[in-house]
Every structure is written in structure tokens, then in C-alpha cells.
């Protein structure tokens, strides 16, 4: 039984090693489809500053549950535990 569990774990890790990797080119191509670069100056500001950004957007605190749907046009505005913007990206 332990051998089966170990084999399953190895299979899952092998599968993720090829399917889960994203090249730098892919990441760079998708990185700014929502114009996130234009809003990087807001990092460090209060999260309320993100409310005026264009839709679609979602504002959430790191650790909050979020849907796993990926929308390259959507701004993700991530807040720290104090409510300050720590990251703005697409997705």
C-alpha cells in the first residue's frame, strides 16, 4: 500500500513538472494584458486607491479565498494585512 502511494506521488510530481511550468516568454506575454504596469505607482497606497481603477478588477487581501478563473483582462489588486496595496497584476 505504501508503495502505491509513493508511486502515485511520484507520478503527480512528474506530471506537474512538465504541465505546470510557465516559460518566461509566456509569463511576459500575459503579464500586462490588463495594463497593470500603468498602476504600479499605487503599490504601498491604501487599498481604497484601487477602487477607482477600471473594471474588471478584484481587490482582495492576501490569504482571502478567490475564484480560480483566469481573466487576462482583469486587474488583481492584492492587499497586505494592513490594507496596503502590495501587488497589482493581471488575472
C-alpha positions in Angstrom: 0.0 0.0 0.0 2.8 2.4 0.9 4.5 1.6 -2.5 1.3 2.6 -4.3 1.0 5.9 -2.5 4.7 6.6 -3.2 4.2 5.7 -6.9 1.1 8.0 -7.1 3.0 10.9 -5.5 5.9 10.4 -8.0 3.5 10.3 -10.9 1.8 13.5 -9.8 5.1 15.3 -9.3 6.3 14.2 -12.7 3.1 15.4 -14.4 3.3 18.8 -12.7 7.0 19.2 -13.7 6.0 19.4 -17.4 2.5 20.7 -17.3 2.8 23.4 -14.6 5.9 25.2 -15.7 5.5 28.5 -17.5 8.2 29.9 -19.6 9.4 33.5 -19.1 8.1 34.3 -22.6 4.6 33.1 -21.7 4.6 35.0 -18.5 5.9 38.2 -20.1 3.3 37.9 -22.9 0.4 37.6 -20.4 1.8 39.8 -17.7 0.3 43.1 -18.8 -2.8 42.3 -20.8 -4.8 44.4 -18.3 -2.4 47.4 -18.3 -1.2 46.6 -14.8 2.1 48.5 -15.4 0.2 51.8 -15.5 -0.9 51.3 -11.9 2.4 50.1 -10.2 2.8 53.6 -8.6 -0.2 52.6 -6.3 1.8 49.9 -4.6 2.2 51.0 -0.9 -1.0 53.1 -1.0 -4.2 52.3 0.9 -6.4 49.7 -0.8 -9.1 52.2 -1.3 -7.0 53.7 -4.1 -7.7 50.6 -6.1 -11.4 51.1 -6.1 -11.1 53.8 -8.8 -9.2 51.5 -11.2 -11.1 50.3 -14.3 -13.2 47.2 -14.3 -12.8 44.3 -14.5 -10.9 44.2 -11.2 -10.8 42.4 -7.9 -9.4 43.7 -4.7 -8.5 41.2 -2.0 -6.3 40.6 0.9 -3.6 38.0 0.5 -4.9 34.8 2.0 -8.5 35.6 1.2 -10.3 33.0 -0.9 -10.6 33.9 -4.6 -12.0 32.1 -7.6 -9.5 30.2 -9.8 -10.9 31.5 -13.1 -8.3 33.4 -15.1 -9.3 36.6 -16.9 -6.2 38.2 -18.5 -8.1 41.5 -18.8 -8.9 41.7 -15.0 -6.7 43.7 -12.6 -5.8 41.8 -9.4 -5.2 44.3 -6.6 -3.6 42.4 -3.6 -3.6 43.9 -0.2 -1.4 43.1 2.8 -2.8 42.6 6.3 -2.8 46.4 6.9 -4.8 47.1 3.8 -1.9 48.5 1.7 -1.6 47.5 -1.9 1.4 45.1 -2.3 0.9 43.8 -5.8 -1.1 44.7 -9.0 -1.2 42.2 -11.8 -3.5 40.6 -14.4 -5.6 37.6 -14.0 
